[in-house]
Amino acid sequence: MSKLPVLFVTCNSESLDLNDHVVSGPARMVWGRSYQSVVLISTNQCIVVPRVVPMKGSGVNAETMCDLLKGQGFVPEVKARTGQSRDKLLAVLLAKKPESISELELNTGMSELEYRKVGKCLEVLRDQGVLLICLDDKTGHTGDERASLDNRHLREMLNTWVDDQRWGEAMSFKGEPKHAAPAIRLDDPTICLLNAAFTLGGSQFPQRMFSTGMNKVNQTLSGFGWMK
């Protein structure tokens, strides 16, 4: 089985209208690819440790995520929730309904190194028929908080991380910057999530970018895809 893509999606999940995204960028990226399971990775500023959320299906992926995170020193909590809360979002993002859905909610306030460890340890799921979608949800945000990942600052940030890899400025594992300071805590949900997505995608610059619905603020859907 070939490795499935990693998607990073910025949107307002509650306001998306399927009619405005008949064939979305994420759907095109996974067109013709076989997947049975979807794992969403999001952020939650109200929790203090990563939270694994089984939503639909057997729960095997949720158990696997718990084991992988524990292996990296995290102490995840588990809280089941119905998959209906993500049905609308996944109907917009994907052409095929997954049989299994789980979500990993990341707390803010961890170090850059810790978010990259999360992504690195979960990368194995890509080889197991699991489609990983990092959801940068702007629901309830206004103004600059809704800025698309097309903005130059974040693309330059990704380029810097790639250069760190190219010039050997990583340390013990792929994706860790040489000068990462664990004492510095990240509080921007987008940056927290992007660090995890970067190592999930093999610590490369994403091969695809997409953006739709730009004429309607609440319908904007944009992001990146790591295809390799």
N, C-alpha and C positions, 0 to 999 in steps of 0.2 A: 504494500500500500504506500503510495507516495505521500510525502509530507503535505499537510493541508496548510493553507495560508493563515496568517495572523492579521486580523483587521483592527484598526483603531478608528472608531467612529465618534464624531462630535455631532450632537444633535439635541433637540428638545424632545425627549422621548414621548411626552404626554400629548404633544400637539401635532405630531407627524400624521399626515394624511396619505393613505395608500394611493389615492388618485393622483397625487403630486409626485409620486415616486414609483411609477408602474414597474420600471426595471431599474433598481437603484444601483449605485456603484458597487456596493458589497455583493449584490446578487450577481452582477456580471463577473466579479472576481472569482466566484466559486461555481460558476456555471459549468455543469458537466462533471463536477467533482463529487465524489461519494462521501457523504457524512451521515452519521446516524445521531450524533450527539453534538450539542452546543454548550460551551462554557462561556458565560459572560463574566468579564472582570470589570468592576466598577469601583467607585470610592464612596465612602460614607463617613462624613465628618463627625458623626455622633457615636462612633464606636472607638474602642481603644486597642483592639487586636483584630487581625483579619477574621472575617466571618464567612463560613462556607454555608451556602444556602441550596439545599436540594429542592428542586421545583417540580420536576416531571421525570418519570422513568424509574429505573431501578435504584438510582442513587450511587451507582458504582463510581462515577466520576467524582462525586462529592467525597466519597471515602478515599479515593486515590489522592485527591488534592490535599486532604487532611494529612495523609501519610507523608506526602512529599514536603509539605510545609513544616511538619514536625521534624523531618529529617534535616531541615535547615535551621532549627532552633526556634521556630515560631510556635505559638500556642493558640491555634485557631479555635474559635467557638463555632458551633453548628446550630443553625436555626432554620427549620423547614418553612417554606412558603409556597403557595400555589403558583404554578407556571402561568396562570392567566394574567398575572401582572405584567408579563413580558410578551404576551401574544401579539398585541398591536405592533410593538416595536419589531419583532421578528418577522411579522407579515410584510413589513416595509423593507426590511434588510435582506430577506431571503426568499427565494422562489419556492423552496421546499420546507415543509414543517419538520423540525427535528423530533425524533422519538424520545430523546432525553435532553433535559435542560437543567443546568446547575449554574449558580452564580457565586463568584468570589468577591466579596466586598472588602476593599482595602481601607484601613484607617489612614488618615493623614497623620503627619508628625513623625514618621519614620525617616531614616537616613536614605540618601540616594543608593547606597550600597544595599540596604535591606530591600528596597523595591526591585533592584536588579536581581537580587537573589530569588525573589518571588518568581520573576519571569523566567530566570534560568532553570529553576527546578521544575517548572510546569511545562517547559518546552517539549518534554517527552510525550505529552498528550497529543502533539501534532502528528506523531507517528502512529497513533492509536485510533485514527478516524474521528478525532474530536476537533471541531471547528472552534477556534478561540476568538472571541470578539471583545476587545477592550472598549468599554462604553464610557465616553466622556460626556455625561448627561448634563445639559445646561438647563434642565427644568427648574424654574423658579429663579434663574439668574437674569440679570439685566446688564445693559451697557457693555463695558469691556469684558465682563465675565463671559459673554456669549461669543467672543471673538473666535473665528474659525482657525483651525490648525493650518490653514493656508498662510497664515501670517509669517512674515519673514523671520521674526525672532525665534519661533519654534523650529523652523527648518534649519536655521543656522545652528541652533542647539544640537539638532540631530547630526549635522555635518561635523560639528566639533567632537561629538562622541565617536563618530566613525573614524575621524583622524586620530583620535586617541588609540583606537584599535590598530590602525594601519602602522603607526609609528611605535608600536610596542609599549605604549604607556599604560597598559593594563597590568594588573598584578596577578593574583592567584587564580582568577577565573575570568572567562570571557565576558566582557561588559563592565568590569570594575575599573573606574578611572584611577590613575596613579595617585592623584592628590585628593581622592575622596575622603571627606572628613565625617566619620560616623556621628560626631557630636552635632553636626549641622542638620537640623530637622526640616523636612520639606512640608509646607502647609498649603501649597497650591495643588488642588486635586488633579489638574491637567498634567502638571509636571510629575507628580507622583505616579500617575497611571502611565505616562509616556515612558518613564524609566523601565517599568515592568514590560511594556510592549516592546521596547528596544531589544531587550535580551530574549524575549519570546521569539522575536524575529531573527535571531542569530547575530545580534549586534551589528547589523548592516543598515545602510540607508534604505528606506522602503522603496520597493521597485514600482509601486503604483500610488497615485494620488487620485482623489475623486472629489467632486463638489457638485451638488445639485440643489435646486430650490432657492438659489441665491436672491431671487426677486421677492421672496417672502421670508421675513426674518425667522418666524416660528417653524418654517418648513426647510430651513437650511440643513443639509446633510453633507458632511465633508469628512475627510480623513485620509488615512494611509493604508496600504496593504503590503505586507511582507510575503512575497510569493515563494521564496526559496527556503 
